[in-house]
Amino acid sequence: MTLSTADYEAHDATGLAALVQNGEISARELVETAIARIEALNPSINAVILKAYDQALDELDRRTDRPSFLGVPYLVKDLHAPVRGLPLTNGSRMFVDPPATFDSTLIARLRAAGFVMLGRTNSPEFGLSASTEPHRYGPTRNPWNRARIAGGSSGGAGAAVASGMLPAAHATDSGGSIRIPASCNGLVGLKPTRGLNPYGPHRGDAAHGISHEHAVTRTVRDTAAILDVTAGPDVGAPYFSRPPEGGFVAALARPPRRLRIGFWTRSLEDAAIDPECVSAVTGAARLLEGLGHSVEERRPDFDWRTIVESQFNVLMTGLGPMVAMMERQRGRPLSDGELEPQTAAVVARGRVASLEFYLGNLTRMQLEVRRMAAFFEEFDVFVTPTMATPPPPLGCLPTDDGDVEGFLAKVLALAPFAAPFNASGQPAVSLPLHWSADGLPVGVQFAGRYGEDATLLALAAQLESAQPWAQRRPQQG
């Protein structure tokens, strides 16, 4: 067969891999089709900021093995993850680095499975925003409405997948950065349990386990299949979460037991949110009841403000020393204009923060995590909106001033539900179960018990079967 654009976009990564394995198309044809889609779609979306087509095709042509995902295209976020042969800029003018000489463990596992690294996706500078609008590369636009945000910090990844460039892409999450773009772009976005995916070898515990890596996808089975490729500790891992017996894809074939599920339709400080987000959750609750689960309007008993403020203090304080290390590595200090004003203010705060401030915030965060986790002794899953609003207009989170507290307040007003599960390390997934009256995706977040990613994915697959979304596409142009 010849792989048409319609056929390419109709298949998820698992389906495209099967076409190659069955000999219906070649791996090279698959990669060349993906390149053509990126070239056609990216000018209006600005999701891909670095392209490595020749390198990718050369590496593919040299392969003699036939791993399960041979030829499946992949894009890697411009944050945290080194890729052999590609620069890593973290969305910042600070970097003019040569290409990396090694793959991160996660990327190496993806490459070994046959995924082809075609380039990097756009990210806000150092991942500090819930909208992807870095000064260095410009804004990524939402494929459903190009005047709206694609989310952050994995906004480039989300827009690339939603637009049809490819079926899945790498993403990272320190406060919702997988789930927020999944909500904005109508995708599946799982933040796995802490330690399930590897951090190394270039990072230790990734902000005390607050930060995570995985993917945004169109289907639950792709989310599970990619996790089967990447999950498991690497050498020196500070955390370890055991994958299920038989793997995550196999877990999807087993319907979840009758689960006790709590849901919440207000902010976690009990404030009203956008009616579309309320409708998304109440619709999900009705669907869950219809599938036989026990559903009750309840929320965990914890201090939301303490947990998110202490968590972001830990994250932002850590940026100052990290930038100082980068300055030493390149042999010169920062100059004016290399960092966006908001980033510069965060770095300045981190450079003067005391050890007492840092450890005090870490302790407060961990104590509130204990309180929140008690909810999951009684409930299997907690359901919220992923965001407090459908995707707002571009420019809603400007980084042109140094008001750190004001900027953080805007981010948390937009997306208050995701960050606590970075603090706790629990798995949480955004599913595209609702679209607004004007056609914008609205995600619903499902958080599970620590280490029970398989249960969460089995529930996600059940919901996907009951209310399919994968073939829903934004209009191009």
C-alpha positions, -999 to +999 in steps of 0.1 A: +000+000+000+010+036-004+006+056+028-018+084+022-021+114+045-056+101+055-042+067+063-013+082+082-035+104+104-060+076+110-035+054+127-019+058+162+017+049+168+008+013+175-011+011+143+016+026+122+042+002+138+020-027+128+019-015+091+057-016+090+060-049+108+035-065+085+053-052+054+025-030+042+047+001+042+084+006+047+099+023+077+114+050+054+081+057+038+066+062+072+093+086+083+091+105+050+053+109+054+058+123+089+084+148+076+059+159+049+032+164+075+055+185+097+065+206+068+029+212+058+015+219+092+043+235+112+043+270+096+009+278+110+014+260+144+051+266+153+053+234+173+087+221+159+116+244+165+145+221+155+145+196+126+169+166+122+154+149+091+187+139+073+202+126+105+170+106+113+168+090+078+205+082+078+202+064+112+171+046+100+188+034+068+217+020+088+195-001+111+195-039+105+172-049+133+134-047+133+122-036+167+085-033+174+082+005+167+107+006+137+102+039+118+075+054+140+082+092+141+089+109+173+096+145+185+115+154+217+106+184+238+132+211+240+136+206+278+156+183+300+161+154+276+195+151+258+193+135+223+224+124+206+232+147+177+206+174+187+211+206+206+191+213+238+182+249+244+155+247+271+137+274+251+163+300+261+186+324+243+212+314+269+221+283+249+242+279+218+253+245+227+268+219+203+247+188+197+245+163+226+269+134+225+245+110+243+209+101+247+191+102+280+181+068+293+145+074+283+154+085+248+178+056+244+150+032+252+127+048+227+154+047+200+162+010+208+124+003+203+126+018+168+112+053+173+129+079+150+138+112+165+129+139+139+136+170+160+125+190+190+092+207+200+087+242+214+088+248+251+086+280+272+119+291+287+130+265+313+094+252+312+082+280+335+049+288+319+016+271+312+017+286+277+044+279+251+054+314+240+092+316+244+109+348+232+135+327+214+111+307+192+078+325+193+044+311+203+030+277+196-006+279+184-035+256+193-046+236+162-082+238+173-081+277+173-048+294+164-056+324+186-056+301+217-027+287+238-015+251+232-006+249+269+027+244+286+052+235+291+048+207+265+028+229+242+048+222+212+044+184+217+007+188+222+001+209+191+023+187+170+002+156+179-032+173+178-025+189+144-017+155+128+021+158+124+026+126+143+006+103+167+027+108+198+055+130+212+078+133+242+066+155+271+077+165+306+057+175+337+068+194+368+034+210+376+010+199+349+032+203+318+020+170+302-017+172+314-022+209+306-012+206+269-032+174+267-063+193+279-057+222+255-051+200+225-076+172+231-051+144+238-042+117+264-015+130+288-003+107+316+021+119+342+034+085+355+042+076+391+074+090+404+103+067+395+084+047+369+103+064+340+141+070+343+156+104+350+193+097+341+220+097+334+223+135+334+198+142+362+196+128+397+162+129+414+147+157+392+136+183+418+130+157+446+108+137+423+085+165+414+095+164+377+084+136+354+088+126+317+065+106+294+044+115+263+012+131+248-007+107+225-041+104+208-049+070+222-046+053+256-030+022+240-001+044+227+004+059+262+006+024+276+028+010+248+053+038+251+054+033+289+061-004+283+092+007+263+105+033+288+095+022+323+119+008+348+148+022+368+182+032+354+215+030+371+216+049+403+178+057+403+167+073+436+131+061+432+116+029+418+080+021+409+075-014+396+057-019+363+027-044+363+032-080+356+029-085+318+032-047+311+008-018+306-007-027+272-017-061+286-033-043+316-057-025+292-073-058+282-085-063+317-114-041+326-109-024+360-127-037+390-156-016+404-137+015+416-146+040+443-142+074+426-144+109+441-149+139+419-148+177+424-163+205+403-148+236+420-112+247+425-093+230+453-098+262+473-135+258+467-139+286+442-161+285+411-145+275+378-156+278+341-189+261+335-174+241+306-150+225+330-178+218+354-197+201+326-166+181+316-164+166+351-201+160+357-203+143+323-173+121+333-190+113+366-222+102+348-202+081+324-183+064+353-215+056+370-229+041+338-198+019+336-206+005+371-182+025+393-191+040+427-190+078+422-192+105+450-186+142+451-156+144+475-122+160+476-090+152+496-086+171+529-054+191+525-043+227+522-040+233+484-023+267+487+004+253+510+012+224+488+014+244+455+032+274+469+058+252+487+062+230+456+068+260+433+092+275+458+112+243+456+111+243+418+119+280+413+147+280+440+164+252+422+166+272+390+192+296+403+219+270+411+211+252+378+217+283+358+249+290+378+261+255+369+254+262+332+273+295+334+303+276+348+301+250+321+301+276+293+328+297+310+310+330+311+282+347+332+247+357+319+245+389+300+216+412+297+188+399+276+198+363+276+169+354+299+133+365+296+125+390+324+103+365+343+130+338+341+156+363+352+136+372+383+131+335+392+168+329+388+176+359+410+153+346+437+170+312+436+204+327+439+196+344+472+173+319+488+185+304+521+189+267+528+162+272+555+138+286+530+144+257+506+142+229+531+113+245+549+092+246+517+102+210+509+090+199+544+057+218+542+050+202+508+057+167+520+035+171+551+006+182+529+012+153+506+007+130+536-027+146+542-038+144+506-027+108+503-050+098+531-079+103+506-066+074+486-070+050+515-108+053+509-110+062+472-092+046+442-094+076+419-099+114+422-115+132+392-112+170+385-110+192+355-075+193+342-077+231+339-101+257+353-110+271+319-109+260+282-077+272+264-075+310+268-061+334+242-024+336+235-006+363+255-025+355+287+008+347+305+033+374+295+068+369+307+080+405+302+081+416+338+097+402+369+066+398+391+072+362+401+043+360+426+019+376+402+029+353+373+025+322+395-009+333+406-020+336+369-006+301+361-024+286+391-057+303+383-055+288+349-044+253+360-049+247+397-055+209+397-024+193+383+005+204+406-004+185+438+001+152+420+037+162+411+043+169+448+029+135+457+044+116+428+010+099+421-001+090+386-025+114+369-039+115+334-058+140+314-084+126+290-102+145+262-138+138+273-154+172+266-154+199+240-167+234+246-196+250+228-172+268+205-152+236+197-123+238+222-111+206+240-115+204+278-096+177+296-107+157+327-080+147+351-080+113+368-055+108+397-048+074+411-029+057+440+008+058+440+022+030+417-013+021+403-007+035+368-021+002+353-054+007+371-056+043+359-048+033+323-073+005+324-099+030+335-088+054+308-092+026+282-127+018+294-137+055+291-121+057+256-141+027+245-173+041+259-168+076+245-141+075+217-121+106+208-091+095+187-106+103+153-118+138+163-096+163+145-092+200+143-099+216+109-067+226+091-059+260+077 
